[in-house]
Each structure stands twice: as C-alpha cells, then as structure tokens.
Amino acid sequence: MVSILITTFNSAQFIERCLDSVQHQSYQPLELIIVDNGSTDGTRELLAKRGTGIKVVYNDSNIGSRQPRTRLHDRQRQLAFIAQP
C-alpha cells in the first residue's frame, strides 16, 4: 500500500483538482490522508463533501507539514507527499 499525505492550508481553489488527480492514479491500493491546517477559505467544507475513501485530520491551527510526515514515517510504508496543493 502507498500512503499519500496531503497537507493543506486555505487551498479551496486547488484541493478538488488535486484530489481528483490522486484518486485517478492507476496504482492501487492507495491510502489518502489529508491534514487541513486550520483553513478558513472553504477548504474544510470541500473536504467534508468528498465522502468516503479519504481520511481527513482537521487541525485548529497551521502546524505545517513536518509533524504529519514524521508520524507517517514511523509506520514503515511507502509514502508520497503533496504539500500545499
């Protein structure tokens, strides 16, 4: 399994296109994890509409992308990162 981690902050303009691209990759199975760092531009609402197939973590503030990456590295898996689509 390949895990794809997307960290985002105020990316409403780009997040849906980014998710569509990731979810249409030919390689499967994929685990898609999105960390929203306190977005205030509608990103959270767009993510909530996506439904199943993704895991979303909502942070109250912008913690950056380092901490989520570090946590996933500890799981010993293949990882791909997308920072701020």
C-alpha positions in Angstrom: 0.0 0.0 0.0 1.1 3.5 -0.8 0.0 6.3 1.6 -0.4 9.8 0.1 -0.3 12.6 2.6 -1.6 16.0 1.5 -1.1 18.9 3.9 -3.2 21.9 3.1 -4.0 25.4 4.3 -6.5 27.6 2.5 -6.4 25.6 -0.7 -10.1 25.7 -1.7 -9.1 26.9 -5.2 -6.9 23.8 -5.8 -7.8 21.0 -3.5 -10.6 19.3 -5.5 -8.4 19.1 -8.6 -5.5 17.7 -6.6 -7.8 15.0 -5.0 -9.2 14.1 -8.4 -5.8 13.6 -9.8 -4.6 11.5 -6.9 -7.7 9.3 -6.8 -7.5 8.6 -10.6 -4.0 7.2 -10.4 -3.6 3.7 -11.9 -1.7 2.3 -8.9 -3.9 0.8 -6.2 -4.4 0.4 -3.3 -3.9 3.9 -2.1 -4.4 5.4 1.3 -5.2 9.1 1.1 -4.7 11.2 4.2 -5.4 14.9 4.2 -4.3 17.2 7.0 -6.0 20.6 7.0 -4.1 23.1 9.0 -6.9 25.5 10.1 -8.2 26.6 6.7 -10.7 29.4 6.6 -11.4 29.7 2.9 -13.9 26.8 2.4 -11.3 24.0 2.1 -12.8 22.2 5.1 -16.3 22.3 3.6 -15.0 20.9 0.3 -13.2 18.1 2.1 -16.3 17.2 4.1 -18.3 16.8 0.8 -15.8 14.3 -0.6 -17.3 11.4 1.4 -15.6 8.1 1.8 -12.2 7.0 0.6 -10.2 9.6 2.3 -9.1 10.3 5.9 -9.1 13.9 6.9 -7.5 15.4 10.0 -8.6 18.9 10.9 -6.2 21.0 12.9 -7.2 24.2 14.7 -4.0 25.9 13.6 -1.4 25.7 10.9 1.2 23.2 12.2 2.9 22.8 8.9 3.7 19.6 7.1 6.6 18.2 9.1 4.7 16.8 12.0 2.2 14.8 9.9 5.1 13.4 7.7 7.0 12.4 10.8 4.1 10.4 12.2 3.5 8.5 8.9 7.2 7.7 8.5 7.0 5.8 11.8 4.5 3.3 10.2 7.1 1.9 7.7 5.2 2.2 4.5 5.7 3.7 1.1 4.8 7.4 1.2 4.1 10.2 -1.2 3.7 13.8 -0.1 1.9 16.7 -1.5 2.4 19.9 0.4 0.0 22.8 -0.2 -1.7 22.0 -3.5 
